Amino acid sequence: MILVTGGAGYIGSHCALSLIEQGYEVVVFDNLSTGHKQTVETIKNITGSNFNFINGNLLNPEDLDETFSSRNIDAVIHFAAFSQVAESVKDPAKYYRNNICGTLNLLESMRKYNVNKIVFSSTAATYGEPVRIPIDETHPQNPINPYGFSKLVIEKIMDDYDRAYGIKSVRLRYFNVAGADAKGRVGEWHDPETHLIPNILKSTFANSKTFQMFGTDYDTKDGTCVRDYINIEDLISAHILALKYLEAGGKTDFFNLGTKSGNTVKEVFALCEKVTGKQIQVETKPRREGDPAQLVADNTKARQILNWKPDKTLEDSIKSAYLWEKKLQENLKSNY
Ligand SMILES: NC(=O)c1ccc[n+]([C@@H]2O[C@H](COP(=O)([O-])OP(=O)(O)OC[C@H]3O[C@@H](n4cnc5c(N)ncnc54)[C@H](O)[C@@H]3O)[C@@H](O)[C@H]2O)c1
């Protein structure tokens, strides 16, 4: 059985669904702090009996004890965390407590119950300001906010837990995750939403909103910032390959998950207009401090070692995100 922490959230719900569809038995552990009960119900309805849900908090060791003691858990995929950069700057304690202490409790339960495989959601935010592009895994890790730092500390803790206790980890450093399940069954549902694509799509359902585009004079093909958007289904396929890699005796390692080819902010707006058929109002503003011109992953290592191959385009991601967003807006109208 695979324990998926944070499985009621955006990325974890796609992973839980995909694991069950591939025949794994899954237990989702989530305290619904940013995840949704409705997402759990949806997964239950789609998958039926292969799915268990524990409403538990990583900060309560008793919740973890109950989960591990009554099940035969083979491996953990660990998504549960807080992940808003700006909030982490305002309230670092919240991030260090939840992300670092929560993960320590999880690792302690793994030690206690002899579970020695974990796939972990890390982030490109552990690299900080890029010193070269594309960013490969040997790039220095100097995070510039508490969120990124919390994830880097966890990566270091995982190295020590391998050396001392033999717990093998795969840390996946995501770039910008985008899109939804291609059938629109689950998708991105954050409140507040801080990501660009869902915010643009949401604006097409409400009174038209004017977006601010920060910086149009960067040294990029159209002057706007370049980011590496990785499709959620491609991202999840890497998690399942990482799990199989650990199941086959793979050693502790870390991999970037990105496409190696970024898109500009202008391209994102243009594709959202194409997919929705709506015009989006954009106001240009000067550059924001701390926004690098480009953040693009070198994904060679994941291709070579995990045998991973992302194949979805940004347009695919925007299409699936729009399909999901339409459904979410309908559901919310009927007190979903
Ligand atoms: N979304 C992105 O673009 C992105 C990029 C890089 C890394 N990540 C990482 O991926 C992971 C998932 O991100 P997401 O966008 O799905 O976030 P999300 O907020 O949708 O999901 C996180 C889930 O974890 C649960 N959770 C949080 N703290 C918990 C705790 N103490 N105990 C139990 N459950 C808890 C929440 O209720 C939520 O369901 C996070 O670790 C995040 O840092 C996300």
The ligand as a Tripos MOL2 file, in Angstrom:
@<TRIPOS>MOLECULE
LIG
   44    48     1     0     0
SMALL
NO_CHARGES

@<TRIPOS>ATOM
      1 N1          1.8460   23.6290   -7.2560 N.am      1 LIG1
      2 C1          3.0900   23.8660   -7.6580 C.2       1 LIG1
      3 O1          3.3280   24.4990   -8.7010 O.2       1 LIG1
      4 C2          4.2570   23.3140   -6.8600 C.ar      1 LIG1
      5 C3          5.5720   23.6060   -7.2910 C.ar      1 LIG1
      6 C4          6.6470   23.0880   -6.5650 C.ar      1 LIG1
      7 C5          6.4220   22.2610   -5.4590 C.ar      1 LIG1
      8 N2          5.1440   22.0160   -5.0540 N.ar      1 LIG1
      9 C6          4.9490   21.1530   -3.8700 C.3       1 LIG1
     10 O2          4.0140   20.1310   -4.2050 O.3       1 LIG1
     11 C7          3.2550   19.7600   -3.0510 C.3       1 LIG1
     12 C8          1.7650   19.8190   -3.3740 C.3       1 LIG1
     13 O3          1.4320   21.1270   -3.7990 O.3       1 LIG1
     14 P1         -0.0740   21.5060   -4.1940 P.3       1 LIG1
     15 O4          0.0000   22.6340   -5.1550 O.co2     1 LIG1
     16 O5         -0.8000   20.2650   -4.5350 O.co2     1 LIG1
     17 O6         -0.5950   22.0870   -2.7930 O.3       1 LIG1
     18 P2         -2.0260   21.8880   -2.0940 P.3       1 LIG1
     19 O7         -2.0800   22.9320   -1.0370 O.co2     1 LIG1
     20 O8         -3.1000   21.8160   -3.0920 O.co2     1 LIG1
     21 O9         -1.8590   20.4430   -1.4210 O.3       1 LIG1
     22 C9         -1.1920   20.2190   -0.2070 C.3       1 LIG1
     23 C10        -2.0360   19.2640    0.6240 C.3       1 LIG1
     24 O10        -1.3540   18.9760    1.8550 O.3       1 LIG1
     25 C11        -2.2980   19.0240    2.9330 C.3       1 LIG1
     26 N3         -1.5380   19.3480    4.1470 N.ar      1 LIG1
     27 C12        -0.7900   20.4560    4.3980 C.ar      1 LIG1
     28 N4         -0.2560   20.3900    5.6220 N.ar      1 LIG1
     29 C13        -0.6390   19.1950    6.1670 C.ar      1 LIG1
     30 C14        -0.3970   18.5450    7.4080 C.ar      1 LIG1
     31 N5          0.3200   19.1110    8.3770 N.pl3     1 LIG1
     32 N6         -0.9570   17.3340    7.6150 N.ar      1 LIG1
     33 C15        -1.7150   16.7420    6.6620 C.ar      1 LIG1
     34 N7         -1.9800   17.3150    5.4660 N.ar      1 LIG1
     35 C16        -1.4480   18.5320    5.2170 C.ar      1 LIG1
     36 C17        -3.3010   20.1100    2.5300 C.3       1 LIG1
     37 O11        -4.5410   20.0010    3.1680 O.3       1 LIG1
     38 C18        -3.3960   19.8770    1.0160 C.3       1 LIG1
     39 O12        -4.4360   18.9680    0.6880 O.3       1 LIG1
     40 C19         3.6740   20.7220   -1.9310 C.3       1 LIG1
     41 O13         4.6120   20.0600   -1.1190 O.3       1 LIG1
     42 C20         4.3180   21.8700   -2.6830 C.3       1 LIG1
     43 O14         5.2940   22.5160   -1.9060 O.3       1 LIG1
     44 C21         4.0500   22.5250   -5.7220 C.ar      1 LIG1
@<TRIPOS>BOND
     1     1     2 1
     2     2     3 2
     3     2     4 1
     4     4     5 ar
     5     4    44 ar
     6     5     6 ar
     7     6     7 ar
     8     7     8 ar
     9     8     9 1
    10     8    44 ar
    11     9    10 1
    12     9    42 1
    13    10    11 1
    14    11    12 1
    15    11    40 1
    16    12    13 1
    17    13    14 1
    18    14    15 2
    19    14    16 1
    20    14    17 1
    21    17    18 1
    22    18    19 2
    23    18    20 1
    24    18    21 1
    25    21    22 1
    26    22    23 1
    27    23    24 1
    28    23    38 1
    29    24    25 1
    30    25    26 1
    31    25    36 1
    32    26    27 ar
    33    26    35 ar
    34    27    28 ar
    35    28    29 ar
    36    29    30 ar
    37    29    35 ar
    38    30    31 1
    39    30    32 ar
    40    32    33 ar
    41    33    34 ar
    42    34    35 ar
    43    36    37 1
    44    36    38 1
    45    38    39 1
    46    40    41 1
    47    40    42 1
    48    42    43 1
@<TRIPOS>SUBSTRUCTURE
     1 LIG1         1 GROUP 0 **** ****
